[in-house]
Amino acid sequence: MDWKEKRADEALEQYVARARAAKVQVRLHEVADGRSAAGRSTVSGVRRGMLWGYSVAAAAVVVLGLFVLVERPQKIYGHVNGVPVTDREEAIRHSQQMFEDLAVGMAPAEDVLGNLFSL
């Protein structure tokens, strides 16, 4: 190693030692009301009021949107025993069952047909 490299190594070691020994000092300035500068808001009072108003409005829109999404009216295909049927397949099944029940109720009984043929 020549003297330039030794000098560079010594300077680097001294720099690292100074950097390790250096302490970072954080100093907070006191404001008029006794709070530190770190506790002070960077937003002025008027802006803070507007920001609060906007955040309340945004929260209200989100709540309203969720309410509309959950409570939105669904297409009602009919009512079975007073309960609305909103599923299309279920409505088709109930209507087919109703028509089958009507067909059975309107069919003539066997004894009536027997009397008819005996005449």
Helices and strands as residue ranges (DSSP letters): H 3-21, G 37-39, H 45-71, E 78-80, E 83-85, H 88-106, H 110-118
